[in-house]
Amino acid sequence: AGGEAAAPAKSATTGRGGKPAGIAPRLLEEEGVRLEIVADRSVFIEGSIAEVRNNAVLGGLLAVLVLYLFLRSVRATAIVAVAIPASLLVAFAPLDLLGVSLNIMSLGGLALGVGMLVDCSIVVLESIHRCREEGDDRVDSVVRGTREVRSAVIASTLTTVAVFLPMVFVQGVAGQAFGDLALAVVLSLVASLAVALYLIPMLAARGGFDFTAGGRRPRLVPVAWTALIEDWRALAGWRRALVAPLLLLRTLVWLPVEVVGKLLGAVVSLVLLVVGGGIGLVVRAVSRLLDRGPAAWVGRGIERLSAAYHALLERALDQPRLVVGLLVAALALTVVGFTALHSELLPEVHQGEITFELSLPAGTPLERTIEVLAPIEGVLSADTERVERVLATYGFDPAQSTRSDEGEHTARFRVLLRRSDARSEQDVAARVRERLRTIPDLEERLTRPVLFSFRTPIEVEVHGDDLDRLERKAAEVELALAALPELADVASTLRAGAPEVEIVYDRERLALYELSLGPVAESVRDLVRGAEATRFNLKDRRIPIVVQLAEADRRTIEDVRNMIVNPGGDRPITLAAIADVRLGEGPSEVRRVDGRRVALVRANLAPGVPLGAAVERLRATLEDDVEWPADMTWFVSGQDEEWQRSSGSLYLALALSIFLVYVIMAAQFESLVHPFVILFTIPLAFFGSIVALAATGMSLSIVVFLGMILLAGIVVNNAIVLVDYVNVLRGRGMNRREALLTAGSVRLRPILMTTLTTVLGLLPMALGLGDGAELRTPMAITVIAGLSASTLLTLLVIPVVYDRLDAVLSAAGRREAAAMKQRSAASVAVPPLAASEGSEG
């Protein structure tokens, strides 16, 4: 038998010509079964990754365009633009060492940081350019310019990196899902710091990149021939005769190699000449076009904006109370808006797939289930404009089913849509639900595939001890929640069970007939469910042969009562003679939590309803409209429970991030006051984010929280550069007001450049295009709105706060100095006791 089974197994692994054959052709040939892929989740994943990659490339191009419009120099733009690919390439190595793959989250982190990768390089190059304008030569300007901003650039990068360190304390979905994103951002920013401090100064010292064609004229005479002639002339007499064979041998070996190398070099040079010339022509044409239009407009706009900002800053310094009042109002609106926003765990990601789970009354035979629900399958299949494929499952497979409420009365329709958008899902769901309402006693539930969380949005746990009372209370909760417009697809897991035949054996009768309970029960089980008698070998398969009563002999409860329990005995004994056979109902499931029985009531969210609003309405309904006995309790779990766990750790991470940012700035400035001034940029950024979220109707979710944590490290960078240069100018002897005005005017250009490159780098993500955009868009909008608002307000608020705090501290210092001077003068005016005693003696 082993040899017969081995031959087919060998043919299964090889096809024509000895090549491996797949399982699909074999199934079609031997069994007449066609095997094909009907659902492939990798299509959505690949589409999401491709969209993230495209967003990163487009964001990088927009950032480079902004650089040129501000710098108006191809070489300067190329120097700064090289920071993007260089930083990304450097970041790939540690990501691979840490075992992070290129997935949606890691690529999203790289795309999120594309616009920020040039920030440090912009500050360094702008400082070098300013030193060059002040009269330094090329090398000295690079050294001095880099040294002046080195500490500020390091501090600004460390503040951004530090905000991700508390992510190790984040629990729940946020900590599990967004660890790769944080690693990608941190590693790419650290790489950009190294590029800004080492590569950018080197390129600036060498004059940048040359896109023009041309160069040195190639040397046509071989070096080997020239060396032979020079060495021959340098020798004379017997030395020439002695060394001549060696010189000839060297020339014969070296000359062919050099000729081949020069030919290859000529080909490469020709290619580079053509490509470089083409690139140079394109670059010059584009630069001329931009110089005549956008670049010129940006240049004139920056000059006018600089003059207007200087005048506005003077007025702000003259009226500090107005600016402080605006700051307090912004902080108050931030707190109010933050508490008013609704919350949700994660935005719903539409993957082009929905599933209808349908259930008829328990006990409905499979034939009736197919008869009733087959028209629904027809409705879905007929919608070819929106539906690509329908996978229908009637009944259930006991070997694969994981739910206790499945049976012959249930069906599942998995619908694959042609487009992955909310509108298509809502239209198809509405059309099917309208048809389902015409079927009596039908329970339906709509599910969608979710990312990072496998729990239903709304789950209410009803705890009790008595199973019957628990079932009634769960049904009452189900009715109360079904009446809420914020919820959909409300269903309880504890419902009426399937009808079953209950057999209660009478031990006295069994003893009377000299029968044992175990063998009788096994015999009845084998008659009804069947028993495997043997297996039949079919090629490489072993098919089990099951022996059981014919369906006509076990169809009704009377057939079960009339079963013979002692086959081969002298007198046949029926099951009814030794047992009470009756029709009953079994529980759908028995679920326990901490030793207590639990009924679970699940529900989806209605379209457009945030999780926080639904939970708030649900709690009010359960507390006011449902009476709870003393021995029964309820608890809201599901995604709301995950949100509560994740949001608590996210609040802690945000607080730790701000603290770490303050510590780093305190070490940078060697002061506790100046970092406190800079921290005012963080609530100003949150003000912009809250306004944008409220305007777009977005809820507070994990991705929004991560955007705010990232903001805490980004928005302080502009203020760090501004305050650092103010301190440098004051160290040179400039007074406080003049230093603030000068630093604001000088740093306005790099601040606007870094902000615009970051904003435009995130703009493709904020547009919400492509698969998986629901996860990327809220984070991008949070960062864009927060950074934009913070930049505009920072340019006015930070100088005013700096001026007022420094004035208060200076006045306090002067008063303390005066008091110390008075105490010193008093001690000098009263002679010491020892001196007076000595004079008397």
C-alpha positions in Angstrom: 0.0 0.0 0.0 2.9 2.3 0.8 4.4 1.8 -2.7 1.0 2.4 -4.4 0.5 5.7 -2.5 4.0 6.9 -3.3 3.7 7.0 -7.1 0.8 9.5 -7.2 2.6 11.7 -4.7 5.6 11.9 -6.9 3.5 12.9 -10.0 1.8 15.6 -7.9 5.0 17.5 -7.4 6.3 17.3 -11.0 4.7 18.4 -14.3 5.7 18.2 -17.9 9.4 18.3 -18.4 10.0 17.7 -14.7 8.9 21.2 -13.7 6.9 21.7 -10.5 3.2 21.7 -11.1 0.7 23.8 -9.0 -2.2 22.3 -7.1 -4.8 24.1 -9.3 -4.1 22.1 -12.5 -4.1 18.8 -10.5 -7.4 19.6 -8.9 -9.0 20.5 -12.2 -7.6 17.3 -13.9 -8.4 14.8 -11.1 -11.3 16.3 -9.3 -12.9 18.7 -11.7 -12.5 21.5 -9.2 -11.4 24.9 -10.3 -9.2 26.8 -7.9 -8.8 30.6 -8.1 -8.1 33.5 -5.9 -11.3 35.3 -5.0 -10.0 37.8 -2.4 -6.5 39.1 -2.0 -5.9 41.5 0.9 -2.3 42.2 -0.4 -3.8 44.3 -3.2 -5.0 46.8 -0.7 -1.7 46.7 1.2 0.4 47.1 -2.0 -1.8 50.0 -3.1 -1.5 51.7 0.3 2.3 51.3 0.2 2.5 52.6 -3.4 0.4 55.6 -2.4 2.6 56.4 0.6 5.7 56.2 -1.7 4.1 58.5 -4.2 3.2 61.0 -1.5 6.8 61.0 -0.2 8.2 61.6 -3.7 5.7 64.3 -4.5 6.2 66.0 -1.1 10.0 66.0 -1.7 9.6 67.6 -5.1 7.3 70.3 -3.6 9.9 70.9 -0.9 12.6 71.3 -3.5 10.5 73.7 -5.5 10.0 75.9 -2.4 13.7 75.9 -1.8 14.4 77.2 -5.3 11.8 79.9 -5.0 13.4 81.2 -1.9 17.1 80.6 -2.7 16.8 81.4 -6.5 20.0 79.4 -7.0 20.3 76.0 -8.7 23.5 75.2 -6.8 22.1 76.2 -3.4 18.9 74.3 -4.0 20.8 71.2 -5.1 23.0 71.4 -2.0 19.9 71.4 0.3 17.9 69.0 -1.8 20.5 66.3 -1.5 19.7 66.1 2.2 16.4 64.3 1.4 17.7 61.2 -0.5 20.9 61.1 1.6 19.0 61.1 4.9 16.5 58.4 3.6 19.4 56.2 2.4 21.2 56.5 5.7 18.0 55.7 7.6 17.4 52.4 5.7 20.4 50.6 7.3 19.3 51.0 11.0 15.7 50.2 10.1 16.9 46.9 8.5 19.1 46.1 11.6 16.1 46.7 13.9 14.0 44.4 11.8 11.6 47.0 10.5 10.1 46.3 7.1 8.9 48.8 4.5 5.2 48.7 5.5 2.4 51.3 5.7 3.6 52.7 9.0 7.4 52.8 8.4 6.9 54.4 4.9 4.4 56.7 6.4 7.0 57.9 8.9 9.5 58.5 6.1 6.9 60.4 4.1 5.9 62.3 7.2 9.5 63.4 7.7 10.4 64.3 4.1 9.6 68.0 4.5 11.5 68.1 7.8 14.7 66.5 6.4 15.8 69.8 4.8 15.1 72.0 7.9 18.6 71.6 9.4 20.2 72.0 6.0 18.3 75.2 5.3 19.4 76.8 8.6 23.1 75.8 8.0 23.2 76.9 4.4 21.4 80.2 5.2 24.0 80.9 8.0 26.9 80.1 5.6 25.3 82.4 2.9 25.0 85.2 5.4 28.6 84.9 6.6 29.7 85.0 2.9 27.7 88.2 2.4 29.5 89.7 5.5 32.9 89.3 3.7 34.2 85.9 4.7 35.8 83.7 2.0 34.3 80.4 1.0 36.0 78.2 3.6 35.8 80.7 6.5 32.1 81.3 5.8 31.4 77.6 5.9 33.3 77.2 9.2 31.8 80.2 11.0 28.3 79.8 9.6 28.2 76.1 10.6 29.6 76.9 14.1 27.1 79.7 14.8 24.0 77.5 14.3 25.4 74.1 15.2 24.1 74.0 18.7 20.7 75.3 17.7 20.4 72.7 14.9 21.4 69.9 17.3 18.9 71.1 19.9 16.1 71.5 17.4 16.7 67.9 16.1 16.9 66.4 19.6 13.6 68.0 20.6 11.9 66.3 17.6 13.6 63.0 18.4 12.9 63.2 22.1 9.1 63.4 21.6 9.1 59.8 20.4 11.0 58.4 23.3 7.9 58.2 25.5 6.2 56.1 22.9 7.7 53.1 24.8 5.1 53.8 27.5 2.2 53.9 25.1 -0.1 50.9 25.6 -2.8 49.3 23.4 -3.2 49.7 19.7 -1.2 53.0 19.5 1.9 51.4 21.0 1.7 48.3 18.8 0.8 49.9 15.5 2.9 53.1 15.4 6.2 51.9 16.7 7.6 51.5 13.2 6.4 55.0 12.3 8.2 56.6 15.3 11.4 54.7 14.5 11.4 55.8 10.8 10.9 59.5 11.8 13.6 59.4 14.4 16.2 57.6 12.3 15.6 59.8 9.3 15.9 63.0 11.4 19.1 61.9 13.0 20.5 61.1 9.6 19.4 64.6 8.3 21.3 66.2 11.3 24.5 64.4 10.3 24.0 65.4 6.6 23.4 69.1 7.6 26.5 69.3 9.8 28.9 67.4 7.6 27.7 66.9 4.0 26.1 70.3 3.4 29.1 72.3 4.6 31.4 70.2 2.4 29.3 70.8 -0.6 29.0 74.5 0.2 32.8 74.8 0.5 33.3 73.2 -2.9 30.7 75.4 -4.6 27.9 73.0 -4.8 26.9 71.1 -8.0 27.8 72.1 -11.6 25.0 71.3 -14.0 26.7 72.8 -17.0 28.3 70.6 -19.7 32.0 70.7 -20.3 35.1 70.3 -18.2 38.8 69.6 -18.7 40.0 68.5 -22.1 40.8 64.8 -22.2 44.5 63.7 -22.5 45.0 62.0 -25.8 48.6 60.9 -25.4 48.9 57.7 -23.3 50.6 58.2 -19.9 52.6 55.0 -20.4 54.2 56.3 -23.6 55.0 59.7 -22.0 56.5 57.9 -19.0 58.6 55.8 -21.3 60.1 58.8 -23.1 60.7 60.7 -19.9 62.5 57.8 -18.2 64.5 57.0 -21.4 65.7 60.6 -21.5 66.6 60.7 -17.8 69.0 57.7 -18.3 72.3 57.6 -20.1 75.1 55.3 -21.0 75.2 51.8 -19.4 72.2 52.6 -17.2 70.0 53.1 -20.3 71.1 49.7 -21.7 70.5 48.0 -18.3 67.0 49.5 -17.6 65.7 49.4 -21.3 64.2 45.9 -21.1 62.3 46.8 -17.9 61.0 50.0 -19.4 59.9 48.2 -22.5 58.1 45.4 -20.5 56.4 48.0 -18.3 55.2 49.9 -21.4 53.9 46.7 -23.1 51.9 45.8 -20.0 50.7 49.2 -19.1 49.9 50.7 -22.6 47.1 48.2 -23.6 45.4 48.5 -20.2 45.5 52.3 -20.5 44.2 52.3 -24.0 41.2 50.1 -23.0 40.6 52.3 -20.0 40.7 55.5 -22.0 38.2 54.0 -24.5 35.8 53.1 -21.7 36.3 56.4 -20.1 35.6 58.2 -23.4 32.3 56.3 -23.7 31.3 57.1 -20.1 32.4 60.7 -20.5 30.3 61.0 -23.7 27.3 59.6 -22.0 27.8 61.9 -19.0 28.3 64.8 -21.4 25.1 64.2 -23.2 23.1 63.5 -20.0 24.7 66.4 -18.1 24.2 68.7 -21.0 20.6 67.7 -21.2 20.1 68.1 -17.5 21.9 71.5 -17.7 19.6 72.6 -20.5 16.5 71.5 -18.6 17.6 73.1 -15.3 18.6 76.4 -17.0 15.2 76.5 -18.9 13.2 75.8 -15.8 15.3 78.2 -13.7 14.8 81.0 -16.3 11.0 80.3 -16.3 10.8 80.4 -12.5 13.1 83.4 -12.2 10.8 85.4 -14.5 7.6 84.5 -12.7 7.2 82.7 -9.3 10.8 83.2 -8.0 10.6 86.9 -8.7 7.2 87.2 -7.1 8.4 85.2 -4.0 11.5 87.5 -3.8 9.5 90.7 -3.9 6.9 89.2 -1.5 9.6 88.2 1.0 11.0 91.8 0.9 7.6 93.3 1.5 6.8 90.7 4.1 10.1 91.4 5.9 9.4 95.1 6.0 5.8 94.6 7.2 6.9 92.1 9.8 9.5 94.5 11.2 6.9 97.2 11.6 4.4 94.8 13.1 6.9 93.4 15.5 7.8 97.0 16.7 4.1 97.6 17.3 3.7 94.3 19.1 6.7 95.1 21.4 5.1 98.5 22.1 1.7 96.9 23.0 2.6 93.7 24.9 -0.8 93.5 26.7 -2.6 93.1 23.5 -0.3 90.2 22.4 -0.5 88.6 25.8 -4.3 88.9 25.7 -4.4 87.2 22.3 -2.2 84.4 23.7 -4.5 83.8 26.6 -7.5 83.8 24.3 -5.8 81.2 22.0 -5.0 79.0 25.0 -8.5 79.2 26.3 -10.0 78.3 22.9 -7.6 75.4 22.7 -8.8 73.9 26.0 -12.4 74.4 25.1 -12.0 73.0 21.6 -10.0 70.0 22.9 -12.8 69.0 25.3 -15.5 69.6 22.7 -14.0 67.3 20.1 -15.4 63.8 19.7 -13.1 60.8 20.0 -12.6 57.5 18.2 -10.0 54.8 18.3 -8.9 54.9 14.6 -10.5 56.3 11.5 -12.5 53.7 9.6 -10.4 52.5 6.7 -12.4 51.5 3.7 -10.8 48.5 2.0 -13.4 47.8 -0.7 -14.9 44.8 1.2 -18.0 44.4 3.4 -19.7 41.3 4.8 -23.3 40.7 5.6 -23.9 38.1 8.4 -27.5 36.9 8.2 -29.5 34.7 10.6 -32.9 33.2 10.3 -34.7 31.7 13.4 -32.7 28.8 15.0 -33.7 25.5 13.6 -34.3 26.6 10.1 -33.1 23.9 7.8 -30.4 24.6 5.3 -32.7 24.2 2.3 -35.1 26.8 3.6 -32.1 29.2 4.4 -30.9 28.9 0.8 -34.4 29.4 -0.6 -35.0 32.6 1.5 -31.6 34.3 1.1 -30.6 33.3 -2.4 -32.5 36.3 -3.9 -30.2 38.6 -1.7 -27.2 37.0 -3.4 -28.8 37.8 -6.8 -29.3 41.4 -5.9 -25.6 41.8 -5.0 -24.4 39.9 -8.1 -26.6 42.1 -10.3 -24.9 45.3 -9.2 -22.0 44.9 -11.5 -21.2 48.6 -11.5 -20.1 48.6 -7.8 -19.8 44.9 -6.9 -16.9 43.0 -8.3 -17.6 39.6 -6.7 -19.8 38.0 -4.1 -18.7 35.1 -1.9 -21.8 33.4 -0.4 -21.7 30.8 2.5 -24.9 29.1 3.5 -24.8 27.2 6.8 -21.5 26.7 8.5 -18.5 24.4 8.5 -18.1 22.8 12.0 -14.4 22.3 11.4 -13.7 26.0 10.7 -16.5 27.8 12.6 -15.4 29.8 15.6 -18.8 31.2 16.6 -21.4 29.5 18.6 -24.4 31.1 16.9 -23.7 29.7 13.5 -25.7 26.8 12.0 -27.9 25.8 9.1 -30.0 28.9 9.7 -27.1 31.4 9.0 -25.5 32.7 5.9 -22.7 35.0 5.1 -22.2 37.2 2.0 -18.8 38.6 1.5 -18.9 41.5 -1.0 -15.8 42.7 -2.9 -16.3 46.2 -4.3 -14.7 47.7 -7.4 -13.8 50.9 -5.5 -12.4 51.4 -2.0 -14.5 54.4 -0.9 -17.1 55.1 1.7 -19.8 56.1 -0.8 -19.7 52.7 -2.6 -20.0 50.8 0.7 -22.9 52.9 1.9 -24.8 52.6 -1.4 -24.4 48.8 -1.5 -25.3 48.4 2.2 -28.4 50.6 1.9 -29.7 48.7 -1.1 -29.2 45.3 0.5 -30.7 46.4 3.9 -33.8 47.7 2.1 -34.3 44.3 0.6 -33.5 42.5 3.9 -36.3 44.4 5.7 -38.9 42.5 3.7 -37.8 39.1 5.2 -39.5 38.4 8.5 -37.6 37.2 11.6 -34.3 37.9 9.9 -31.3 39.3 11.9 -28.6 41.0 9.9 -25.2 42.4 10.8 -22.7 44.3 8.6 -19.0 44.0 9.3 -15.9 45.4 7.6 -12.2 44.4 7.8 -10.4 46.6 10.3 -6.7 47.5 10.8 -4.9 47.1 14.1 -8.1 46.3 16.1 -10.3 43.2 15.8 -13.0 44.4 18.2 -16.5 45.7 17.4 -16.8 49.5 17.8 -19.5 49.1 20.5 -19.6 46.2 23.0 -21.6 46.1 26.2 -20.9 43.4 28.7 -23.9 42.4 30.8 -22.8 40.5 33.9 -25.0 38.2 35.9 -25.3 34.7 37.4 -28.7 33.4 36.3 -28.6 32.4 32.6 -32.3 32.9 31.9 -32.4 36.4 33.6 -29.2 37.3 31.8 -30.7 36.4 28.4 -33.8 38.5 29.1 -31.7 41.5 30.3 -29.4 41.2 27.2 -32.5 41.3 25.0 -33.7 44.4 26.8 -30.4 46.1 26.3 -30.4 45.1 22.7 -33.8 46.7 22.2 -32.7 49.9 24.0 -29.6 50.2 21.9 -31.4 49.4 18.6 -33.5 52.5 19.1 -30.5 54.8 19.1 -29.8 56.4 15.7 -26.1 56.5 16.4 -25.9 52.7 16.3 -26.5 50.0 13.7 -26.4 46.2 13.5 -27.2 45.8 17.3 -27.1 42.1 18.3 -26.7 40.0 21.4 -24.5 37.0 21.5 -26.8 35.4 24.1 -29.9 34.5 22.1 -32.3 31.6 21.6 -30.2 28.4 20.9 -30.8 25.8 18.3 -33.5 23.2 19.0 -32.0 19.9 20.1 -33.1 16.4 21.2 -32.5 15.9 24.9 -32.0 12.3 26.1 -32.3 11.7 29.9 -31.4 8.1 30.7 -33.2 6.2 33.5 -30.5 4.3 35.4 -33.1 1.9 37.1 -34.4 0.9 33.7 -30.9 0.4 32.4 -30.2 -1.9 35.3 -33.4 -3.7 34.8 -32.5 -4.5 31.2 -28.8 -5.2 32.3 -27.5 -2.4 30.1 -24.6 0.0 30.8 -25.0 3.8 30.3 -21.7 4.3 28.5 -22.1 1.7 25.7 -25.7 2.7 25.2 -24.9 6.4 24.9 -22.0 5.7 22.4 -24.4 3.5 20.4 -27.0 6.2 20.1 -24.3 8.8 19.2 -22.9 6.6 16.4 -26.4 5.9 15.0 -27.2 9.6 14.8 -23.9 11.3 14.1 -22.1 8.3 12.5 -18.9 6.5 13.3 -15.8 6.0 11.1 -15.7 2.3 10.3 -12.6 2.3 8.0 -10.9 4.4 5.3 -10.8 3.9 1.5 -7.5 4.6 -0.3 -8.0 6.7 -3.5 -4.5 7.3 -5.0 -2.8 9.5 -2.4 -6.0 10.2 -0.4 -7.6 8.2 2.4 -11.3 8.8 2.4 -13.1 8.0 5.7 -16.1 5.7 5.5 -18.8 6.8 8.0 -21.6 4.4 9.0 -24.9 5.9 10.4 -28.6 5.5 10.1 -30.2 6.6 7.0 -31.7 10.1 7.2 -35.2 8.7 6.8 -34.7 6.6 10.0 -33.5 9.6 12.2 -35.5 12.5 10.8 -38.1 12.9 13.6 -38.0 12.6 17.4 -40.2 9.5 17.1 -37.4 7.9 14.9 -35.0 8.6 17.7 -37.3 7.1 20.3 -37.6 3.9 18.3 -33.8 3.4 17.9 -32.6 -0.1 19.0 -30.0 0.2 21.7 -29.1 -3.5 22.0 -28.5 -4.7 18.4 -28.0 -8.5 18.3 -29.9 -9.0 21.6 -32.5 -11.6 22.3 -35.3 -9.0 22.5 -34.9 -5.5 20.8 -35.0 -2.7 23.3 -35.9 0.8 22.1 -34.4 4.0 23.4 -37.8 5.1 24.7 -37.8 2.1 27.0 -34.8 3.3 29.0 -34.7 7.1 28.5 -36.9 10.2 28.4 -36.5 11.6 24.9 -37.9 15.2 24.4 -37.3 18.3 22.3 -35.5 21.1 24.0 -33.4 24.2 23.3 -29.7 24.6 24.1 -27.9 27.9 25.0 -26.3 29.7 22.1 -23.1 30.2 24.1 -21.8 30.3 27.7 -19.3 33.2 28.2 -17.6 33.9 31.5 -15.5 36.9 32.7 -13.9 36.6 36.1 -16.1 33.7 37.0 -19.4 35.4 36.2 -21.6 34.7 33.2 -21.6 37.5 30.6 -23.8 38.4 27.7 -22.3 40.5 25.0 -24.3 43.1 23.1 -22.4 44.3 20.0 -23.2 47.2 17.6 -21.6 49.1 14.7 -21.6 52.8 14.4 -24.0 54.5 12.1 -22.4 56.3 9.1 -20.7 59.5 10.1 -21.1 59.0 13.8 -17.9 59.3 15.9 -17.2 56.7 18.6 -17.2 59.2 21.5 -20.7 60.6 20.7 -22.1 57.1 20.4 -20.7 55.9 23.7 -21.9 59.0 25.5 -25.5 58.5 24.2 -25.2 54.8 25.0 -24.2 55.3 28.6 -27.0 57.8 29.1 -29.5 55.3 27.7 -28.3 52.4 29.8 -28.3 54.5 33.0 -31.7 56.2 32.5 -33.9 53.8 30.5 -32.8 50.3 31.7 -33.4 49.2 35.3 -30.6 47.2 36.7 -31.0 44.7 39.6 -28.5 44.6 42.4 -26.9 41.4 41.2 -26.4 42.5 37.5 -23.9 45.0 36.2 -22.8 46.3 32.8 -19.6 47.6 31.2 -18.8 49.2 27.9 -15.9 47.4 26.2 -15.0 47.1 22.5 -13.0 49.9 20.8 -14.0 52.3 23.5 -12.1 50.3 26.0 -9.1 50.2 23.8 -9.4 54.0 23.2 -9.5 54.6 27.0 -6.4 52.5 27.5 -4.5 54.0 24.6 -5.6 57.7 25.2 -4.5 57.5 28.9 -1.0 56.4 27.9 -0.9 59.0 25.0 -1.6 61.8 27.5 1.3 60.6 29.6 3.5 60.4 26.5 2.6 63.9 25.5 3.4 65.3 28.9 6.7 63.4 29.0 7.5 64.7 25.5 7.0 68.3 26.5 9.1 67.8 29.6 12.0 66.2 27.6 11.8 69.1 25.1 12.1 71.6 28.0 15.1 69.7 29.5 16.9 69.7 26.1 16.3 73.4 25.6 17.4 74.2 29.2 20.7 72.4 28.5 21.0 74.2 25.2 20.4 77.7 26.5 21.8 77.1 30.0 18.7 78.9 31.3 15.4 77.9 32.7 13.6 81.1 31.4 14.3 81.0 27.7 13.0 77.4 27.3 9.9 78.4 29.2 9.4 81.2 26.6 9.8 78.7 23.7 7.2 76.3 25.2 4.5 78.8 24.5 4.7 77.7 20.8 3.3 74.2 21.7 -0.2 75.4 22.8 -0.3 77.8 19.9 0.3 74.8 17.6 -2.5 72.9 19.3 -4.8 75.8 18.7 -4.2 75.6 15.0 -4.7 71.8 15.0 -8.0 72.0 17.0 -9.4 74.6 14.7 -8.5 72.5 11.6 -10.0 69.3 13.1 -13.2 71.2 14.1 -13.5 72.7 10.6 -13.0 69.4 8.8 -15.3 67.4 11.1 -12.5 65.0 12.2 -12.5 63.3 15.6 -9.7 63.0 18.1 -8.1 59.7 17.4 -4.8 57.9 17.9 -3.4 59.2 14.7 -4.3 62.8 15.7 -2.7 62.3 19.0 0.5 61.1 17.3 0.4 64.2 15.1 0.2 66.4 18.2 3.1 64.6 19.9 5.1 65.2 16.7 4.1 68.8 16.8 5.5 69.2 20.3 8.9 68.5 18.9 8.6 70.4 15.6 7.1 73.7 16.5 9.8 74.6 19.0 12.5 74.5 16.3 11.7 77.9 14.8 11.6 79.5 18.3 14.9 77.8 19.2 16.6 79.3 16.1 15.0 82.7 16.8 15.9 82.9 20.6 19.4 81.5 20.0 20.2 84.2 17.5 18.7 86.9 19.9 21.2 85.7 22.5 24.0 85.7 20.0 23.3 89.4 19.1 22.9 90.4 22.8 26.3 88.7 23.4 27.8 91.0 20.8 26.6 94.0 22.8 23.2 94.8 21.1 20.4 95.8 23.4 17.3 93.6 23.9 14.8 95.4 21.7 17.3 95.9 18.8 18.4 92.2 19.1 14.7 91.1 18.9 14.0 93.2 15.8 17.2 92.2 14.1 16.9 88.5 14.9 13.3 88.5 13.7 14.2 90.1 10.4 17.2 87.8 9.8 15.5 84.6 10.8 12.2 85.3 9.0 13.4 83.8 5.7 14.8 80.5 7.1 11.7 80.1 9.4 9.3 80.5 6.4 11.4 78.2 4.3 11.5 75.4 6.9 7.8 75.8 7.6 6.8 75.7 3.9 9.0 72.7 3.1 7.4 70.7 6.0 3.9 71.8 5.1 4.2 71.1 1.4 6.0 67.9 2.1 2.9 66.8 4.0 0.4 68.2 1.6 0.0 65.1 -0.6 -0.8 63.1 2.5 -3.3 65.6 3.6 -5.3 65.4 0.4 -6.6 62.0 1.4 -6.0 60.2 -1.9 -5.4 56.5 -2.5 -5.8 53.4 -0.3 -5.3 53.8 3.4 -5.6 57.6 3.2 -8.0 57.6 6.2 -5.0 56.9 8.5 -2.6 59.4 6.9 -4.9 62.4 6.4 -5.8 63.3 10.0 -2.1 63.2 11.1 -1.0 65.3 8.1 -3.8 67.9 8.7 -2.9 68.0 12.4 0.7 68.8 11.7 0.1 71.2 8.8 -2.5 73.3 10.7 -0.5 73.3 14.0 2.8 74.2 12.4 1.2 76.9 10.2 -0.6 78.6 13.1 2.4 78.2 15.4 4.8 79.8 12.9 2.5 82.9 12.3 1.9 83.4 16.1 5.5 82.5 17.1 7.0 85.4 15.1 5.0 87.8 17.2 4.3 86.1 20.5 7.7 84.7 21.3 9.6 88.1 20.9 7.0 89.8 23.1 7.0 87.1 25.8 10.9 87.1 25.7 10.9 90.9 26.0 8.5 91.0 29.0 10.0 88.1 30.9 13.6 89.5 30.4 12.4 92.9 31.5 10.9 91.5 34.7 14.0 89.5 35.5 16.3 92.4 34.7 14.3 94.7 37.0 14.3 92.0 39.7 18.1 91.7 39.2 18.6 95.4 39.5 16.6 95.6 42.7 18.5 92.7 44.2 21.8 94.4 43.2 20.7 97.7 44.7 19.8 96.0 47.9 23.1 94.2 48.1 24.9 97.5 47.4 23.0 99.1 50.2 23.9 96.3 52.6 27.5 96.5 51.6 27.6 100.3 52.1 26.0 99.9 55.6 28.6 97.3 56.6 31.4 99.7 55.5 30.0 102.7 57.4 29.9 100.8 60.8 33.6 99.9 61.8 34.2 96.4 63.1 34.2 95.9 66.9 37.7 94.6 66.9 39.0 97.6 65.0 37.4 100.0 67.6 38.8 98.1 70.5 42.3 98.2 69.0 42.2 101.9 68.5 41.2 102.4 72.1 44.1 100.4 73.3 
